[in-house]
Amino acid sequence: MSSLKRMEALVSTILRAGVLMSGALILFGLTLTIVTGDTSYPNGNMDIDWLIRGDPFFAPSHILFLGFLTLIATPVLRIAASIYVYTKLHDNAFTIITTIVLFVLMVSFTLGIG
Amino acid sequence: MYLPPYVIYAFLISLGSGVLGAMLGMGGGTIMVPLLIFLLKVPIHIASGASIIAVVATSSAAAVSYVREEMTNMRLGMFLELATTIGAVSGAFLISVMSEAALRTIFGLSLLYAAGTMFIQSRKMERSWAQKPNDAIAERLHLGGNYFDSARNESITYGVSNTPVTFIISYVAGIVSGLLGIGGGGIKVPAMNAVAGVPMKVAVATSNFMIGVTAAASALVYMRNGYCDAFLTAPVVLGTLLGAFIGARLIKQVRGVDLKKIFVAVLLVLGLRMILSGVGI
């Protein structure tokens, strides 16, 4: 199998796994919310520290946000995988282009603090 | 036990939008956002925040089959993503300084635009598409490509022309996507098809790939800005995904043209209502 073919198979797997995992997390989080009635919501803003610490408490909304993050991470991973391929192919122009796209995605995460 | 009616209604609204979106080859966000606003009285910022995350979901789900069919032009998509992601981040920042009324008016105008392009499409069954050669930038970056058209049973090679114009339109599509919480495929597909001369099927698949990346950039800004209501977004994402799944299976049984005519009417009504409510009538 050529590296391009392997890449396409990998992308397909990333996409399917990402959608299934996030769908499962969101379904689980929503079910937990409905069953326990726990609608606690630490703060309005998305905060990665809060998500990792699970602090001050672990609520169903944590699982929901984890599901949303998994979903958003899927296309980001797809970009990261293609940087690797373009590097392998010694395609300098596209290594730079995809790296900038990934950089913008990262910036959007760190700058969007309301 | 916690099950407010809005969770169920949000699920049903996005289920319907997801079915229609998949059947018409567009994201569900265009109809979902106005319905969430009018039926559930959700503020537009929150409705767009829920929608943009659902858009990421449908894009990734649809992309699985596009990747398999090798329709997506990854090089062209990646190149245009330079413009679109930067546009999306600008748009998502812009939303925090814009009023509900202004956003409703802009959203309404974009619905009317979508109605217009869909009306033209439904009139012209055979899309006029002139194959164009690569221009200088496309030649240097090898943006052209080829795909196997199963309907015509032949391999089709195409070029990419008017690259600078397509790039600028992509930036605008990014702003609109970030600002309104929709995929923006309604702008990207005609740009790639009519301006750059890329075949329709490739334009749709490439636009879908781009939408996922663009929406991811916007979604992160929305979340950090606190425009993501977890208990609204969760049923919206699940409803849209299930709807898209059903829609993809229904598509073979319904005539596209009839569906488009109905949809044009729906878009017109929603668009006018959005503008009227935006300007305070």
Interface residues (C-beta under 8 A of the other chain):
Chain A: E8 V11 S12 L15 R16 G18 V19 S22 G23 I26 L27 G29 L30 T33 I34 V35 T36 G37 D38 T39 Y41 N43 G44 N45 M46 S61 L64 F65 G67 F68 L71 I72 A73 T74 P75 V76 R78 I79 S82 A93 F94 I97 T98 I100 V101 V104 L105 V107 S108 F109 L111 G112 I113 G114
Chain B: M1 Y2 L3 V7 I53 V56 A57 S59 S60 A61 A63 V64 V67 R68 E70 M74 R75 M78 F79 E81 L82 T85 I86 A88 V89 A92 F93 S96 R140 L141 G212 V213 A215 A216 A217 S218 A219 L220 V221 Y222 M223 R224 N225 G226 C228 A230 F231 T233 A234 P235 V237 L238 L241
